[in-house]
Amino acid sequence: MAVPVSQMWTVTSYVLRQKLAGRKQYPLVLMLEPLFRCNLACAGCGKIQYPAHILKKDLSPEECFRAVDECGAPMVSIPGGEPLMHPQIGEIIEGLVNRKKYIYLCTNALLLKEKIHLFKPSKYLTFSVHLDGQREEHDLAVCREGGYDIALDAIKEALSRGFRVTTNTTLFDGADPKSVRAFFDDMMELGLEGMMLSPGYSYDKAPDQKHFLGRARTRRMFRAILSNRKKNWRFNLSPLFLEFLMGKRTYPCTPWGMPTYNIFGWQKPCYLLQDGYAETFDELLSTTNWSNYGTESGNPACANCMVHSGYEASAVNATFSSLGGFLATVKATLFTGYRDDEALRLLEEHQEPVHPLVQIEPTNDSSLQGTRA
């Protein structure tokens, strides 16, 4: 089992309380960004392209705690930037553990061995290590040679100390399904709790706009990767979200399910889009025109998005919205093979070779703003 029973029960009971209260818009995971600066310059990232005076700013521990208390979600994901660069990250994590929040600290792990003494193993804390595939694929994605080996060494150190560890993998156009499946084997051999997956999102500020996936290509790729699944693969995701990626299910986007709080406030409407900010979580819910977002809205910024921050909460909501959704989740949990002969054929298709590692520089070129169908 990829998630402890205590965490599953906490999330299940929380969602059921929201359903019984008749709430249609409720947070499942708070995306808490305590800073934007990072020690990598990944080609597909739009978070580090801010001016220097913005990158120097941090949320204080008190601001983090206030946002967590205000939101009330049972889980907190801490992305960035690189959270381990925050000078008070140990204090932030300790405060959230004391609040009994289930925390996923998202890190590229370059600083993890150096900073691991700041943390104590707990069922409430998971290091979610960013690894975008095997060595060559990961180092290409993060634009740093040797990044994979540093992260792997840090994972082993964290596991040896008794920490919960998952991987967090973002896949872009050109990813080799065979290599991704071999990566899953490698990670399971390490003894990880589970793996998280998502297709990349085309941030407007990302230097590389050429390799983001459209919806049809996303479904095709994830069908090849996730069909004919090995029994020992463990995913720290809703099984219905994985079926969504494979093209077996369709869901509306529920951006309020994973709201974002950062140095600017509560980001409208979601982790991926910036259409203004609210001062409070209640203001975020009440003043955001949610009908303007999601694939059904016709918003071109949402047209190709299938990212977990928009759709995993949708899948969780589907589990608890009907008997059919609950039974589908049980079936997907118990019967994970997904035998598919066509997907086996897709694995044999030729993949374009990986491009050489390049140095990424910030760009404001408007010609890079298109999306890939």
C-alpha positions in Angstrom: 0.0 0.0 0.0 1.5 3.3 -1.1 -0.2 5.5 1.5 -0.4 4.8 5.3 -3.9 3.8 6.6 -3.9 6.7 9.0 -3.5 9.2 6.1 -6.1 7.4 4.0 -8.6 7.5 6.9 -7.9 11.2 7.6 -8.5 12.2 3.9 -11.6 9.9 3.6 -13.2 11.2 6.7 -12.4 14.8 5.7 -14.0 14.4 2.3 -17.1 12.7 3.7 -17.6 15.6 6.1 -17.5 18.0 3.2 -20.0 15.9 1.3 -22.3 15.7 4.4 -22.1 19.5 4.8 -23.1 20.0 1.2 -19.9 21.8 0.2 -19.2 21.6 -3.5 -16.0 23.6 -3.4 -13.5 22.4 -0.8 -9.7 22.1 -0.6 -8.0 18.7 -0.5 -4.3 19.8 -0.7 -2.9 23.2 0.0 -0.1 24.1 -2.4 2.1 26.2 -0.1 5.0 28.0 -1.9 7.2 29.6 0.7 9.6 30.9 -1.9 10.2 30.9 -5.7 14.0 30.8 -5.9 15.7 27.6 -6.8 19.1 26.0 -7.3 18.1 24.6 -10.7 16.9 26.3 -13.9 14.6 23.6 -15.4 13.6 24.3 -19.0 9.9 23.6 -18.3 9.6 25.6 -15.2 7.8 29.0 -15.0 8.4 29.6 -11.3 11.9 31.0 -11.3 11.5 33.6 -14.1 10.7 36.4 -11.6 13.0 39.4 -11.1 15.6 39.1 -8.4 13.8 41.2 -5.8 10.9 38.7 -5.9 13.1 35.6 -5.8 14.7 36.9 -2.6 11.4 36.9 -0.7 10.2 34.2 1.7 7.0 33.5 3.5 7.6 33.6 7.3 6.6 30.5 9.3 3.7 32.5 10.8 2.4 33.3 7.3 2.6 29.6 6.4 0.8 28.5 9.5 -1.9 31.1 9.0 -2.6 30.0 5.5 -2.7 26.3 6.5 -5.1 27.0 9.4 -7.3 29.2 7.2 -7.5 26.7 4.4 -8.1 23.6 6.6 -7.0 21.0 4.0 -5.7 17.8 5.5 -2.6 17.7 3.2 0.0 20.3 2.5 2.3 20.2 -0.6 5.3 22.4 -0.3 6.7 23.1 -3.8 8.6 26.2 -4.9 11.3 27.0 -6.0 13.3 24.8 -3.8 11.9 24.6 -0.3 15.1 23.5 1.3 16.6 26.9 0.4 14.2 28.5 2.8 16.2 29.6 5.9 13.3 28.5 8.3 12.1 25.4 6.5 12.8 23.2 9.6 10.6 25.4 11.7 7.8 25.4 9.1 7.7 21.7 8.8 7.8 21.3 12.6 4.8 23.6 12.9 2.8 21.7 10.3 3.6 18.3 11.9 2.4 19.7 15.2 -0.9 20.6 13.4 -1.1 16.9 12.2 -1.1 17.9 8.5 0.2 15.4 6.0 3.1 17.2 4.3 4.8 16.5 1.0 8.0 18.5 0.9 8.8 18.7 -2.9 12.5 18.9 -3.4 15.1 18.3 -6.1 17.2 16.8 -3.3 20.4 18.7 -4.2 20.4 20.0 -0.6 18.6 17.1 1.1 21.6 15.4 2.7 22.9 18.8 3.9 19.6 19.8 5.5 18.2 16.5 6.6 19.2 17.1 10.2 16.6 19.8 10.4 13.8 17.2 10.2 12.6 14.2 12.2 11.0 11.1 10.7 7.2 11.3 11.1 4.1 9.8 9.5 3.1 13.3 8.7 6.2 14.2 6.6 7.2 12.9 3.2 10.1 14.0 1.0 8.7 14.1 -2.5 11.8 14.0 -4.6 11.7 15.5 -8.1 13.0 12.8 -10.5 11.9 13.1 -14.2 12.9 9.6 -15.2 16.2 7.7 -15.5 19.6 9.5 -15.3 19.8 10.9 -18.8 16.2 11.9 -19.0 16.2 13.6 -15.6 19.5 15.5 -16.1 18.1 16.8 -19.4 14.8 17.9 -17.8 16.5 19.8 -15.0 19.3 21.1 -17.2 22.0 19.8 -14.8 24.4 16.9 -15.4 24.8 14.8 -12.3 21.5 15.9 -10.7 20.1 12.3 -10.9 23.0 10.8 -8.9 22.8 13.5 -6.2 19.1 12.9 -5.8 19.4 9.1 -5.7 22.1 9.4 -3.0 19.8 11.7 -1.0 16.9 9.3 -1.3 18.9 6.4 0.0 20.1 8.6 3.0 16.5 9.6 3.8 15.2 6.1 3.6 18.0 4.8 5.8 17.0 7.4 8.4 13.4 6.2 8.4 11.7 9.0 6.4 8.8 8.6 4.1 10.0 9.2 0.5 8.1 9.4 -2.8 9.2 10.5 -6.3 7.5 13.3 -8.2 7.8 12.9 -12.0 6.7 15.3 -14.7 6.7 14.0 -18.2 7.1 16.0 -21.4 6.7 15.3 -25.1 9.3 12.9 -26.3 9.4 10.9 -23.1 10.2 7.2 -23.8 7.5 5.0 -22.2 10.0 2.1 -22.0 12.5 4.2 -20.1 9.7 5.5 -17.8 8.7 2.0 -17.0 12.3 1.0 -16.3 12.5 4.1 -14.0 9.5 2.7 -12.1 11.4 -0.6 -11.6 14.4 1.3 -10.4 12.4 3.3 -7.8 10.6 0.3 -6.5 13.9 -1.5 -5.9 15.0 1.4 -3.7 12.0 0.8 -1.4 10.1 4.0 -2.0 6.6 4.4 -0.6 5.2 5.4 -3.9 5.5 7.5 -7.1 3.7 10.6 -8.3 3.2 11.4 -12.0 1.9 14.4 -14.0 2.2 15.7 -17.6 4.0 19.0 -17.8 2.1 22.2 -18.0 3.0 25.0 -20.4 3.8 27.9 -18.1 3.9 31.2 -20.0 7.3 32.0 -18.5 8.9 28.6 -19.2 11.9 29.0 -21.5 11.1 25.7 -23.4 7.6 25.8 -24.8 8.2 23.1 -27.4 7.9 20.0 -25.4 4.6 20.3 -23.5 2.0 17.7 -24.2 -1.4 18.2 -25.7 -4.3 16.1 -24.4 -4.3 13.5 -27.1 -0.6 12.9 -26.9 -0.8 12.8 -23.1 -3.4 10.0 -23.1 -1.4 8.1 -25.7 1.8 8.3 -23.7 0.3 7.4 -20.4 -1.7 4.6 -21.9 1.6 3.1 -23.1 3.3 3.7 -19.7 0.5 2.7 -17.3 -1.1 -0.2 -19.1 0.2 -3.8 -18.5 1.3 -2.6 -15.1 3.7 -4.5 -12.9 2.2 -5.6 -9.5 5.0 -4.1 -7.5 4.5 -0.5 -8.8 3.1 1.7 -6.2 1.6 5.2 -7.0 0.9 7.8 -4.5 -2.1 9.1 -6.5 -5.8 8.4 -6.9 -6.2 5.4 -9.1 -9.0 7.2 -11.0 -6.6 10.1 -11.8 -4.2 7.5 -13.4 -7.1 6.2 -15.4 -7.9 9.9 -16.4 -4.3 10.2 -17.7 -4.7 7.0 -19.7 -7.8 8.4 -21.4 -10.2 6.0 -19.6 -12.1 8.8 -17.8 -13.0 12.4 -18.2 -13.3 14.9 -15.4 -13.9 18.6 -15.1 -11.1 20.7 -13.5 -11.6 21.5 -9.8 -8.9 24.1 -9.2 -10.2 24.9 -5.8 -9.3 21.4 -4.8 -5.6 22.3 -4.6 -5.4 26.1 -3.9 -2.1 27.9 -3.9 -0.7 30.3 -1.3 2.6 32.1 -1.9 4.4 35.4 -1.3 1.7 37.3 -3.3 -1.3 35.8 -1.4 -3.9 33.3 -2.5 -3.3 32.8 -6.2 -6.3 32.9 -8.6 -7.4 30.4 -9.9 -4.8 27.7 -9.3 -1.2 26.6 -9.0 -0.6 26.9 -12.7 -2.3 30.2 -13.7 -1.9 33.6 -12.3 -5.1 35.8 -12.8 -4.8 37.9 -9.7 -4.6 37.2 -5.9 -6.9 37.2 -2.9 -6.1 38.2 0.6 -8.0 35.3 2.2 -9.0 31.8 1.3 -12.7 32.7 1.6 -12.1 35.6 -0.8 -10.4 33.2 -3.2 -13.4 30.9 -3.3 -16.1 33.7 -3.5 -14.5 36.1 -5.9 -12.9 33.7 -8.5 -15.0 33.2 -11.6 -14.4 29.4 -11.7 -16.5 29.0 -14.9 -13.7 30.8 -16.8 -11.3 27.9 -16.2 -11.0 24.2 -17.1 -11.3 22.6 -20.6 -15.1 23.1 -20.6 -14.6 26.9 -20.3 -12.9 27.4 -23.7 -10.0 29.2 -22.0 -7.0 28.5 -24.2 -4.7 28.4 -21.2 -6.6 25.4 -19.9 -7.0 23.6 -23.3 -4.3 21.0 -22.9 -4.0 20.8 -19.1 -4.3 17.4 -17.4 -2.1 18.2 -14.5 -2.6 16.7 -11.0 -3.2 20.0 -9.4 -6.3 20.5 -11.4 -7.6 16.9 -11.8 -6.5 14.7 -9.0 -9.0 16.4 -6.6 -11.6 15.8 -9.3 -10.8 12.1 -9.3 -11.0 12.0 -5.5 -14.3 13.8 -5.6 -15.6 11.3 -8.1 -14.7 8.5 -5.7 -17.0 9.9 -3.0 -19.8 11.3 -5.2 -21.5 8.1 -6.1 -21.6 4.4 -5.5 -20.3 3.9 -9.0 -17.3 6.1 -8.3 -16.5 4.3 -5.1 -16.7 0.9 -6.7 -14.5 2.1 -9.6 -11.9 3.2 -7.2 -12.0 -0.2 -5.3 -11.7 -2.0 -8.7 -8.8 0.2 -9.8 -7.1 -0.4 -6.4 -7.5 -4.2 -6.5 -7.0 -4.9 -10.2 -4.1 -2.9 -11.3 -2.8 -4.8 -14.4 -4.7 -3.0 -17.2 -4.0 -5.6 -19.8 -3.8 -3.8 -23.2 -2.2 -5.3 -26.3 -2.4 -2.0 -28.2 -0.4 -0.3 -25.4 2.3 -3.0 -25.8 2.5 -2.0 -29.5 2.9 1.6 -28.5 5.9 0.7 -26.4 7.7 -0.5 -29.6 7.2 2.8 -31.5 10.3 4.8 -32.3 11.1 7.6 -30.0 13.0 10.7 -30.9 16.5 10.8 -29.4 17.1 12.9 -26.3 18.6 16.3 -27.1 21.9 17.4 -25.6 21.8 19.2 -22.3 21.5 23.0 -22.8 21.9 26.0 -20.5 18.6 27.7 -20.1 18.4 31.5 -19.9 15.2 33.5 -19.0 13.3 34.8 -22.0 10.4 37.1 -22.6 10.0 36.2 -26.3 6.3 36.2 -27.0 6.8 33.7 -29.8 7.3 31.0 -27.2 3.8 31.3 -25.9 2.1 28.7 -28.2 0.9 25.3 -27.0 1.5 22.0 -28.6 -1.6 20.1 -29.8 
